[in-house]
Amino acid sequence: MTIGGAALVLGWLGISTATMISGNVASDAAIAAKTAELAQMQTQIAAMKSDSSAMKGAVATRAAALEARQAFLAQLLLPKRDLTKLAAMLPRGGTTEDARDLVMPQQNAMLEPFRKLESQQLAFVGKATDAANARLRDTQTLVRSLGLDPDRLVAQSSFGTGGPYIPVSAPDDAEPRFKDLFLSWKKLEALESAMAAVPAFMPVKNFNYTSGFGIRYDPFNGNTAMHAGLDMSGSMGEPIYAAASGTVVTAGRANGYGNLIELDHGRGLATRYGHLSQIAVYGGQRVKQGEMIGRMGSTGRSTGTHLHFEVRIDGHAVNPRPYLNASTYMLAAQSRVSGPTTDEAQGLMTRVSASFGG
């Protein structure tokens, strides 16, 4: 509109100047003055065109920034995220708030709708970051309650994995708030992925506790002795399930354990299932959490039908009771998705998409 108005003024000025020349109405001085005015107008038009290009550039830059943020948040919402790809998609530079004083008043007016949408994006980013940090703290507390060090659990390599080390980091020039969001969810996802090795599935459904972990009187000779697991009594042939996914290390007769299965879950964690009447797996087999691996019995050094269940960290037996008590919470933590899949997030995605025509 500005350029069009200027063109009309220029056209009128050209006609007026031609009339004055043809009719000899004006003096040479007047003609010179109009010629100078015409030259000045042409300079103003060139400046207006330049300003218009700058305005278009500012709007295009803001639109591109909003779309980049939308693409990043959409990737973050996926149930399965590629952290390397997500890091590469991190928005770069600053926000429109940072650039408010660097544009002309008319540019500020044109950019205002973009700023409103950006404010919604940043508000969501702040809430998502706070939610990630809160869930990370809760998950760390849960892991510590099991006698595990969250940092060590994450640092230890998963069982049966390998390949070159490819670190995933955020670019230095990434927008600070989006960078904080990425790093928070990265930490949370790393811990929740590591928790897959924690034995959280109840190894037997129908049982009664008959003997706990620790020092007890031996049922055979009456002397005090260390009991390295929990005894869970039930019916002969009751199905026994893998407490976590892992690899079968032992599947056979093992002294006082009778028929024993030992599973290695990686990250220094292992479980043992003793006194079985039947073994349904073999050495080296990969099993999934909750998969049936055998049946309850009374083989070995046993006074009756029960499961002897052990949890071991780096080869040392620990009390399995906290793991079983926290089973419901642990299974929920293992299964939940790390991304902030909320109605608010989906609504934000819809609004951003609509602003660019879908």
Secondary structure, DSSP 4 states (H G I P E B T S, - for coil): -HHHHHHHHHHHHHHHHHHHHHHT-S-HHHHHHHHHHHHHHHHHHHHHHHHHHHHHHHHHHHHHHHHHHHHHHHHHTSSS--HHHHHHT--BS--TTTTGGGS-HHHHHHHHHHHHHHHHHHHHHHHHHHHHHHHHHHHHHHHHHTT--HHHHHHSPPTT--S--------TTB-HHHHHHHHHHHHHHHHHHHGGGS--S-S-SS-EEEE-SEEEE-TTT--EEEE-SEEEE--TT-EEE-SS-EEEEEEEE-GGG-EEEEEEEETTEEEEEEEESEE---TT-EE-TT-EEEE-B--SS-SSSEEEEEEEETTEEE-SHHHHHTHHHHHHHHHS-SS---HHHHHHHHHHHHHTT-
